[in-house]
């Protein structure tokens, strides 16, 4: 029986522009007939991956780049300085052996070749591919294509195992994502606003002969809202990708910390919008992942006495109860972290501190893994 872990987060975003579209406007979406603020799943997954760097060793994270030849060549040079001149060609041979097409980068004369798309590789895989290329060259052997592909399929990094890898040239090298992340949307209608700003020219302002006008002026588009964020992890697939349950349990702990505390960095110097979630509800399930976004199909409304946070948590709890009673989809364990107490918070699960959440979640999932192994 599969094990899924659902994360539901209610979080306030003050005036900010963490995720922009091609025109520089905060991203949005229509849901329930009204315009909502939106932060794309790619944006928050990127922020989560960057947060992993604070929690994991470099060998446990991956590199996503088109400059795969350059990355591998640099590793070869670091391990075998005597192969500096031939390193780019050796790196090219590795990726060609994996049937990954390479081409010269546009507008960069004499630069190493690149893949046609972003390729996600574990740091440990890069190191092993480097060792294989060096050993083959020094032994005068032809690069073993089967050995190359074997490395691509083993020792996946935590982020690669969670978010997956697509290799368009050879689907056999794909890694199915164990984690799905929804686009975060506001629980209520949200409109974009404009900040007109001016910047003073210090030297000009000190001159008696100049006017006191601004050195430059412009506008920045922003929005603010209370957001609903959702992600789900297929623990069984995560364990398969990482090779064992213990590694998957550690990855799950790290993901919970990183996903909950990370923040996309768009315009962060302008708005300093670093907030933490108001409430986090985590459910361990044996049936299927269940998003509770339907709680906000009817936009949350507010008045002068109450903001959106409390009412959003109430709507989330009410919808969770409705799903459980109507469909019988009850989690086997639930935990909730909240800045404030309320009946709605209490109904979402066992109250724990954020510091204890990863450990309690680990205990719950580990017990299921142990029971399944013994049965």
C-alpha positions, 0 to 999 in steps of 0.5 A, spaced: 500 500 500 502 506 497 504 512 502 503 519 500 504 525 504 500 532 503 502 539 505 497 544 506 500 551 507 496 558 509 501 563 508 501 571 508 504 575 502 505 582 504 506 587 498 511 583 493 513 581 486 516 574 488 514 571 481 513 575 475 510 574 468 514 576 461 511 583 462 514 584 469 507 583 473 506 578 478 503 572 476 495 571 476 490 566 475 482 566 474 479 561 479 472 561 482 471 566 477 475 571 480 482 574 479 487 571 484 495 572 485 499 566 483 506 563 484 508 558 480 510 551 482 517 552 478 518 558 482 517 555 489 520 548 487 527 552 485 526 556 492 526 549 495 532 546 491 536 552 493 534 551 501 536 544 500 543 547 500 543 549 507 540 542 509 544 537 505 551 536 503 553 538 496 554 530 494 546 530 496 544 535 491 544 536 483 545 541 478 540 543 473 544 546 466 545 546 459 552 546 460 553 539 462 560 538 458 563 544 461 561 542 468 563 535 467 570 537 463 571 541 470 570 535 474 575 531 470 580 537 470 579 537 477 581 530 478 586 529 472 589 536 471 594 532 466 587 531 461 586 539 461 586 539 454 582 533 452 577 534 458 572 537 453 572 532 448 572 527 453 566 530 456 562 530 450 564 523 449 560 521 455 554 524 453 554 522 446 555 515 449 548 516 453 545 518 446 544 526 449 545 530 443 549 536 444 550 543 440 554 549 440 551 554 444 549 560 440 553 566 440 559 563 444 565 562 439 569 556 442 565 555 448 564 547 450 557 544 447 551 544 450 545 540 451 539 542 447 535 542 454 536 543 461 539 536 464 538 535 471 544 531 474 546 529 481 553 531 483 555 524 485 553 522 478 558 527 475 563 525 479 562 518 477 562 520 470 568 523 471 572 517 474 569 513 468 572 518 463 579 518 466 579 511 467 577 509 460 582 514 457 588 512 461 587 505 460 586 506 452 579 503 452 573 505 449 568 508 453 563 503 455 556 506 453 552 501 458 556 503 464 555 511 462 547 509 462 548 505 469 551 511 472 545 516 470 540 511 473 543 510 480 545 515 486 540 520 484 540 526 488 535 528 493 532 534 489 533 529 482 529 524 486 523 529 488 522 533 482 524 528 477 528 528 470 526 528 463 531 526 458 528 528 451 533 524 447 533 517 451 526 516 456 530 510 459 534 515 463 528 519 465 527 519 473 519 520 475 518 525 480 516 523 487 513 530 489 508 534 485 507 541 487 501 546 485 501 553 483 500 557 489 494 561 489 491 567 493 485 564 497 481 571 495 480 576 490 487 579 489 489 585 484 495 588 482 498 595 484 503 600 482 508 603 486 511 609 483 518 611 485 523 616 484 531 615 486 535 622 488 542 623 484 546 625 490 551 629 486 546 633 483 542 634 489 548 637 492 549 642 486 546 649 487 546 650 480 541 644 479 534 643 480 532 638 486 529 633 481 530 625 481 535 622 478 530 617 475 523 614 476 519 609 474 514 604 477 514 597 480 508 592 479 506 588 486 500 585 489 499 582 496 495 576 498 494 570 503 496 564 499 494 557 499 500 552 497 500 545 496 505 539 495 504 532 495 510 526 496 509 519 493 514 516 499 514 509 495 517 512 489 521 517 493 524 510 496 525 507 489 529 513 486 533 514 492 535 506 493 532 505 500 527 507 505 532 510 510 534 515 505 527 517 503 525 518 510 531 523 511 529 526 504 522 527 506 524 531 513 529 535 508 523 537 503 518 539 509 523 544 512 525 547 505 518 547 502 515 550 508 521 555 509 523 557 502 521 563 499 522 565 491 527 571 491 523 575 486 524 583 488 526 581 495 531 587 496 525 591 494 519 588 498 523 584 504 517 579 504 520 574 508 514 571 511 513 564 514 506 560 514 501 562 518 499 554 518 501 548 516 497 541 515 501 535 514 497 529 512 500 521 511 495 518 507 494 510 504 489 512 499 491 518 494 493 525 494 488 530 496 489 537 494 484 542 499 484 548 494 476 547 493 476 550 500 477 557 496 473 556 489 469 561 493 473 566 495 474 568 502 471 574 504 473 579 510 471 585 513 474 590 518 474 586 524 478 580 521 483 579 515 484 573 510 488 568 515 483 566 520 478 565 515 482 561 510 484 556 515 477 556 517 475 554 510 481 549 509 478 545 515 471 545 513 473 543 506 477 537 509 472 535 514 467 535 508 472 531 504 473 526 509 466 525 511 463 525 503 469 520 500 471 517 506 478 519 504 481 520 511 489 520 513 492 515 517 496 521 521 495 528 521 499 534 524 498 541 524 503 547 526 500 554 527 501 561 529 495 561 533 490 557 536 483 555 534 477 550 533 479 550 526 487 549 527 485 543 532 481 539 527 486 539 522 491 534 526 495 533 532 498 540 534 506 540 534 511 545 533 515 546 527 521 544 530 518 537 532 514 536 525 519 533 521 521 528 526 513 526 528 512 525 520 518 521 520 516 516 525 509 516 522 511 514 515 517 509 518 512 505 522 508 504 516 514 502 512 516 497 517 509 494 518 509 493 510 516 490 510 514 485 516 507 483 512 
